[in-house]
Amino acid sequence: MTDLAEDPQKRLGRTRQIKISVTGRKSGATITLPVWFVLEGDNLYLLPVYGSETQWFKNLKTNRFLGIATGGWQANFKPTVLRDPKAVRAVVEKFRAKYGAADVKKYYRKFDVTVRVGLSHTASAAA
């Protein structure tokens, strides 16, 4: 793990995609996959492609720890799930602004949940 003092916002600002890691709810195995994200201040937002039906999101509900990695930096977090339609719509709009409305429409199917990661609050998986 790299220390957060290395300014993850700067690293995140240079990339369009990150890798997240979740623990499988049935297998217990670590599952890593690339995802899109938006960054707003100290908060990183994830939008599951199939909303609450997305497999990584279902895994996250069982084990609340999320690993994030990009550009040689990685850390674990305990994210917050947001289900409020207004909050979800705001994140969808941020995704459209960053990635383009056509690509968001092409890849995303359900908009009922978003995940907020406070970058200033790392979590230990042993906690």
C-alpha positions in Angstrom: 0.0 0.0 0.0 1.2 3.5 -0.8 0.6 6.3 1.6 -2.2 8.8 0.8 0.3 11.6 1.2 1.2 10.9 -2.4 -1.9 12.9 -3.4 -4.3 10.4 -4.9 -6.4 13.2 -6.4 -3.5 14.1 -8.6 -3.0 10.5 -9.8 -6.8 10.1 -10.2 -7.0 13.3 -12.2 -4.7 11.8 -14.8 -6.7 8.7 -15.5 -10.1 7.7 -16.9 -10.3 4.3 -15.2 -9.2 2.7 -11.9 -9.1 -0.8 -10.6 -11.3 -1.7 -7.7 -11.1 -4.8 -5.6 -13.9 -6.4 -3.6 -14.2 -9.7 -1.7 -16.5 -12.3 -3.3 -19.6 -12.8 -1.2 -19.6 -16.5 -1.9 -16.0 -17.4 -2.8 -14.2 -15.1 -0.4 -11.7 -14.4 -3.2 -10.4 -11.0 -4.1 -12.0 -9.8 -7.3 -10.3 -6.9 -9.2 -11.8 -5.1 -12.2 -11.5 -1.9 -14.1 -14.2 0.8 -13.6 -15.0 4.4 -14.5 -15.2 7.0 -11.7 -15.7 10.7 -11.1 -13.7 12.7 -8.6 -15.1 15.7 -6.7 -12.8 17.1 -4.1 -12.0 14.3 -1.6 -14.8 12.1 -2.8 -14.6 9.5 -5.6 -17.9 8.2 -7.0 -18.5 4.9 -8.6 -21.6 4.1 -10.7 -22.3 0.3 -11.0 -23.1 -0.6 -14.6 -26.2 -2.5 -13.6 -27.0 -0.5 -10.5 -27.7 -2.6 -7.4 -27.7 -5.7 -9.6 -24.0 -5.3 -10.5 -22.0 -8.2 -9.1 -19.2 -6.1 -7.6 -21.8 -4.0 -5.8 -23.5 -7.1 -4.4 -20.1 -8.2 -3.1 -19.5 -4.8 -1.6 -22.7 -5.0 0.3 -21.5 -8.2 2.0 -17.9 -7.1 2.7 -17.8 -3.3 3.0 -14.2 -2.9 2.1 -13.2 -1.6 -1.3 -9.6 -1.5 -2.7 -8.8 1.2 -5.2 -5.6 1.2 -7.3 -4.2 3.5 -10.0 -0.8 4.6 -11.2 1.2 2.8 -8.5 -1.1 4.0 -5.7 -3.6 1.8 -3.9 -5.5 1.9 -0.7 -8.5 0.3 1.0 -11.7 2.2 1.9 -15.0 1.6 3.6 -17.3 3.4 1.1 -20.8 4.8 1.6 -23.7 3.6 -0.6 -26.0 6.3 -1.8 -29.5 5.3 -2.9 -31.2 8.8 -2.8 -32.4 9.4 -6.4 -31.3 13.0 -6.4 -27.7 12.0 -5.3 -27.6 9.2 -7.9 -28.8 11.6 -10.7 -26.1 14.1 -9.7 -23.4 11.4 -10.1 -24.9 10.2 -13.4 -24.6 13.7 -14.7 -21.0 13.9 -13.6 -20.3 10.6 -15.5 -22.0 12.0 -18.6 -19.9 15.1 -18.4 -16.6 13.1 -18.0 -17.3 10.2 -20.3 -19.9 11.5 -22.7 -23.7 10.9 -22.6 -23.5 8.4 -25.5 -21.0 6.2 -23.7 -22.9 6.3 -20.4 -26.1 5.4 -22.3 -24.2 2.6 -24.1 -22.7 1.0 -21.0 -24.9 1.8 -18.0 -28.3 0.1 -17.6 -29.7 1.0 -14.2 -29.3 4.1 -12.1 -30.6 3.2 -8.6 -27.3 3.4 -6.6 -23.9 5.0 -6.4 -20.9 4.5 -4.2 -19.0 7.4 -2.6 -15.5 6.8 -1.4 -14.0 9.4 0.9 -10.4 9.5 -0.1 -9.2 11.0 3.1 -10.6 8.1 5.1 -8.7 4.9 4.4 -9.8 1.7 6.2 -7.9 -1.3 7.3 -9.3 -4.7 6.1 -8.3 -6.0 9.5 -10.5 -3.5 11.3 
